[in-house]
Amino acid sequence: MPSEPKVVIVGTGGTIAGRADSATNLAYSAGQLSVADLLEVIPDLANVAQISGQNLFSLNSKDMGPDQWRLLARTISEEASRKDVTGVVVTHGTDTLEEAALFLHLTLSTDKPIVLTGSMRPATALSPDGPANLFHAVQVCASANASGRGVMVVMNGEILSALHVVKRHSIATNAFTSSPARPLGRVYSGRTFFFSDSTKAALAGAFGGALSNDVVLPAVDIHYVAAGNSHADLLSRDWTERRGLVIAGFGCGEIPDGLVPEINRLADDGITIVVSSRVADVVVLPETMTLTEEHHIVASRHLNPHKSALLLSLALSAGKDVAATFMSTDADG
């Protein structure tokens, strides 16, 4: 590793690169600024590391998905393979930051720090959070203690594991947190603290094969239960093009009794069902959910519905045992 850290910043757009008509307008257009534009307002980054940057996308992250993340992962892998590069920072929109971080964690195989960051306010806001988040992300990436921890997210002064990062608020600057594990550490300007020794999170790089363009990720639907819902939309779907379904159930994975026979029928037909929860801090275990865990029915453990859908799709694509894959996300003794 070079004596002076060298950090590559890959821009993909998002709110951090957004512009609004006025400093107090909640409405804005994402992905309007380049990496160079973002760096102009934080010249002190030159005291943290050598910086180089590239603009890969200029997208609102609502329009990001596996195709874009594949290209992003390959770009990161190429940059990280260079001997003089310490690590890579990615600026990304927050709408799909959870899934992007998890996808990169599951597909990248490198011990070099990969850090995602973004912002909840556009760059033109009265008090934008993007500059501090980007400064902190670079600082974490340049830290001698950041290697070997898998993909991380740095937001609002917290260092979060890609496996456990969750978005809990639509607007507030402290929107991101960690569940169920606590944050990996905290970062202040000039100070980076990790709370534990370097330990790479489960499944890091386990699905590297998904980065090939010829790999098709199976379609996975998400169905939210609601009181009084007839579930007609779920029962009338054509399942010929789908291989997986995530149920966002009540509480610890409960679903209405009337839906149980239909879900069991889908499982008998070969559709893999993962039961998650619509509750913010998800806990769904085999013994807490309504359905019985078996070959085609799996408890999500601590993964929310959208993260469950991504992991299920990758597991199905790779032909891996889905139950064992979800079990491995938690060390439950």
C-alpha positions in Angstrom: 0.0 0.0 0.0 1.4 3.4 -0.9 2.7 5.7 1.9 0.2 8.3 0.8 -3.3 6.8 0.4 -4.7 7.0 -3.1 -8.5 6.9 -3.3 -10.6 6.6 -6.5 -14.0 8.2 -6.4 -16.6 6.7 -8.8 -19.7 8.9 -9.3 -23.1 7.5 -10.2 -25.3 10.5 -9.6 -27.9 10.6 -6.8 -29.0 13.4 -4.5 -25.4 14.1 -3.5 -25.0 15.4 -7.1 -28.5 17.0 -7.2 -29.6 20.5 -7.8 -32.8 22.4 -6.7 -34.3 25.6 -7.8 -33.6 27.2 -4.4 -31.8 26.3 -1.3 -35.0 25.6 0.6 -36.9 23.6 -2.1 -37.4 20.0 -1.2 -37.9 19.1 -4.8 -34.7 18.7 -6.9 -33.1 16.9 -9.8 -30.6 14.2 -8.9 -27.4 13.4 -10.7 -26.7 16.9 -12.1 -23.1 17.4 -10.8 -19.8 15.6 -11.7 -17.3 14.2 -9.3 -15.1 17.2 -10.0 -18.0 19.5 -9.0 -18.4 17.7 -5.7 -14.7 17.9 -5.0 -14.6 21.7 -5.5 -16.3 22.5 -2.2 -14.1 20.2 -0.1 -10.5 21.1 -1.0 -9.2 19.7 2.3 -9.6 16.2 0.9 -6.1 16.8 -0.6 -4.8 16.5 3.0 -6.5 13.1 3.4 -5.4 11.2 0.2 -4.5 11.5 -3.4 -7.8 11.7 -5.2 -8.8 10.7 -8.7 -12.3 10.5 -10.0 -14.6 9.3 -12.8 -18.3 9.7 -13.6 -19.8 6.3 -14.4 -23.4 7.4 -14.3 -25.5 10.5 -13.7 -28.6 8.8 -12.5 -31.3 9.1 -9.9 -30.8 5.8 -8.0 -34.4 4.9 -8.5 -33.3 4.0 -12.0 -30.3 1.9 -10.9 -30.4 -1.8 -10.8 -28.4 -5.0 -11.4 -27.3 -4.0 -14.9 -25.8 -0.7 -13.6 -24.4 -2.4 -10.5 -22.6 -5.0 -12.7 -20.8 -2.2 -14.6 -20.1 -0.4 -11.3 -18.7 -3.6 -9.7 -16.5 -4.3 -12.7 -15.2 -0.7 -12.6 -14.5 -0.9 -8.9 -12.7 -4.2 -9.4 -10.5 -2.8 -12.1 -9.6 0.3 -10.0 -9.0 -1.8 -6.9 -6.7 -4.2 -8.8 -4.2 -1.3 -9.3 -1.3 -1.6 -6.8 -1.2 2.1 -6.1 -4.9 2.4 -5.3 -5.8 2.2 -1.6 -9.5 1.9 -2.0 -12.6 3.1 -3.9 -15.4 5.5 -2.8 -18.7 5.4 -4.7 -21.2 8.3 -4.6 -24.7 6.8 -5.0 -28.3 7.8 -4.6 -30.0 6.8 -1.4 -33.2 5.3 -2.8 -31.4 2.1 -3.7 -28.2 2.5 -1.7 -29.1 -0.5 0.5 -29.4 -2.9 -2.5 -26.3 -1.4 -4.3 -24.1 -1.9 -1.2 -25.3 -5.4 -0.7 -24.9 -6.3 -4.4 -21.3 -5.0 -4.4 -20.6 -6.8 -1.1 -21.9 -10.1 -2.5 -20.0 -9.8 -5.8 -16.7 -8.1 -5.2 -13.6 -10.0 -4.0 -11.1 -7.6 -2.7 -9.6 -6.7 0.7 -9.3 -3.1 -0.2 -11.9 -0.8 1.3 -14.9 -0.1 -0.8 -17.1 2.7 0.6 -20.4 4.0 -0.6 -21.8 7.3 0.4 -24.5 9.8 -0.7 -26.6 12.5 0.8 -30.2 13.2 1.9 -30.0 16.8 0.7 -29.0 18.1 -2.7 -25.8 20.0 -3.2 -27.7 23.3 -3.5 -29.5 22.8 -0.2 -29.3 25.4 2.6 -27.1 22.9 4.6 -26.0 20.1 2.3 -24.8 16.9 4.0 -23.0 15.6 0.9 -19.7 17.3 1.4 -19.2 16.0 4.9 -20.4 12.5 3.9 -17.9 12.4 1.0 -15.1 13.8 3.1 -15.8 11.1 5.8 -16.1 8.3 3.2 -12.7 9.2 1.7 -11.2 9.4 5.2 -12.5 5.9 6.1 -11.3 4.5 2.8 -7.8 5.9 3.4 -7.7 4.5 6.9 -5.1 1.8 7.6 -7.7 -0.1 9.6 -10.3 -0.2 6.8 -9.0 -3.1 4.8 -10.7 -6.5 4.9 -14.1 -5.4 6.2 -16.1 -5.9 3.0 -18.2 -3.2 1.4 -19.1 -0.3 3.8 -21.5 2.7 3.8 -20.5 6.0 5.4 -23.4 8.3 6.2 -23.9 10.9 8.8 -20.6 10.1 10.6 -21.4 6.3 10.9 -19.5 3.4 9.3 -22.0 0.8 8.3 -21.7 -2.8 7.0 -23.3 -3.3 3.6 -25.0 -6.4 5.0 -26.7 -4.5 7.8 -27.2 -1.0 6.4 -30.9 0.1 6.3 -32.6 3.3 5.3 -35.1 4.3 8.0 -36.2 7.8 7.0 -37.2 9.5 3.7 -35.7 12.9 4.3 -33.7 13.2 7.6 -29.9 13.3 7.4 -29.6 10.5 9.9 -31.7 8.3 7.6 -29.3 5.4 7.6 -28.6 3.0 10.4 -27.5 -0.6 11.0 -29.7 -3.5 11.9 -29.4 -5.9 13.6 -25.7 -5.3 14.2 -24.3 -2.0 15.5 -22.3 0.3 13.2 -18.7 -0.8 12.4 -17.5 2.5 13.7 -17.7 6.3 13.6 -15.9 9.0 11.7 -15.2 12.6 12.6 -13.1 15.0 10.6 -9.5 13.9 11.2 -10.6 10.8 13.3 -11.7 7.4 12.3 -12.8 4.8 14.8 -13.6 1.1 14.2 -15.3 -0.7 17.1 -13.8 -4.1 16.4 -11.0 -5.9 14.7 -11.2 -6.3 10.9 -13.7 -9.1 10.1 -15.3 -9.4 6.7 -19.0 -9.8 6.8 -20.7 -13.0 5.7 -21.0 -13.9 2.0 -18.5 -11.3 0.9 -17.7 -12.0 -2.8 -19.8 -15.2 -2.8 -21.6 -14.3 -6.0 -18.8 -13.0 -8.2 -20.2 -15.0 -11.1 -23.1 -12.6 -11.3 -20.9 -10.0 -12.9 -20.8 -11.8 -16.2 -23.1 -10.2 -18.8 -24.4 -13.6 -19.8 -25.7 -14.4 -16.3 -29.4 -13.6 -16.0 -30.7 -12.8 -12.6 -34.1 -14.5 -12.0 -37.1 -12.2 -11.5 -38.2 -12.1 -7.8 -41.4 -10.5 -6.8 -42.1 -8.9 -3.4 -45.6 -9.1 -1.9 -46.6 -7.0 1.1 -49.4 -8.3 3.3 -52.0 -5.8 4.7 -55.0 -6.1 6.8 -58.0 -7.0 4.7 -55.9 -7.4 1.5 -57.5 -10.0 -0.8 -54.1 -10.9 -2.3 -55.8 -11.3 -5.7 -52.9 -9.6 -7.5 -50.5 -12.2 -6.1 -52.7 -15.2 -6.9 -53.4 -14.1 -10.4 -49.7 -13.6 -11.5 -48.1 -15.6 -14.3 -45.3 -17.5 -12.6 -43.8 -18.9 -15.8 -41.2 -16.2 -15.9 -40.5 -16.0 -12.1 -38.6 -18.3 -9.8 -38.8 -16.5 -6.5 -41.1 -14.6 -4.2 -40.5 -12.6 -1.0 -43.4 -12.2 1.4 -43.2 -9.0 3.5 -45.3 -10.4 6.3 -46.6 -9.1 9.6 -44.4 -9.1 12.7 -42.0 -12.0 12.8 -43.2 -13.4 9.5 -46.8 -14.1 10.0 -49.2 -14.2 7.1 -53.0 -14.6 7.0 -54.3 -18.2 7.3 -56.2 -17.8 4.0 -53.0 -17.1 2.1 -51.1 -20.2 3.5 -52.5 -22.8 1.1 -51.7 -20.7 -2.0 -48.1 -20.0 -0.8 -47.6 -23.7 -0.1 -48.9 -24.4 -3.6 -46.4 -22.0 -5.2 -43.6 -23.7 -3.2 -44.8 -27.1 -4.3 -44.6 -25.8 -7.9 -41.0 -24.9 -7.5 -41.2 -21.2 -6.6 -38.8 -20.4 -3.8 -40.5 -18.3 -1.1 -38.5 -16.1 1.4 -40.5 -14.8 4.3 -39.4 -11.4 5.5 -41.4 -8.7 7.4 -42.8 -5.3 6.8 -41.5 -4.2 10.2 -38.5 -1.9 10.1 -36.1 -4.0 12.2 -36.7 -7.3 10.6 -36.5 -10.6 12.6 -38.0 -13.6 10.9 -36.9 -17.0 12.1 -38.2 -20.5 11.2 -40.0 -20.8 14.5 -41.6 -17.4 14.4 -43.2 -17.4 10.9 -46.6 -18.9 10.0 -45.1 -21.1 7.2 -42.9 -24.1 7.8 -39.3 -23.7 6.6 -38.5 -26.4 4.1 -36.7 -26.7 0.7 -38.7 -23.9 -1.0 -39.8 -21.8 2.0 -37.1 -19.9 3.9 -37.0 -17.4 6.7 -35.2 -14.2 5.9 -33.6 -13.9 9.3 -32.6 -10.2 9.6 -32.9 -9.1 5.9 -35.6 -6.8 4.9 -37.8 -7.6 1.8 -35.8 -5.7 -0.8 -32.5 -7.1 0.4 -34.0 -10.5 0.6 -35.2 -10.3 -3.0 -31.7 -9.4 -4.2 -30.0 -12.2 -2.2 -32.7 -14.7 -3.4 -32.2 -13.7 -7.0 -28.4 -14.1 -6.7 -28.7 -17.5 -4.9 -31.1 -18.8 -7.5 -28.9 -17.6 -10.3 -25.8 -19.4 -8.8 -27.8 -22.6 -8.1 -27.0 -22.3 -4.3 -29.0 -23.7 -1.5 -31.3 -20.8 -0.6 -31.9 -21.8 3.0 -28.2 -22.3 3.7 -27.5 -18.9 2.0 -29.9 -17.0 4.2 -28.7 -18.9 7.3 -25.2 -17.8 6.6 -26.1 -14.1 6.9 -26.4 -14.5 10.6 -24.0 -16.2 13.0 -26.7 -17.6 15.3 -24.6 -20.1 17.2 
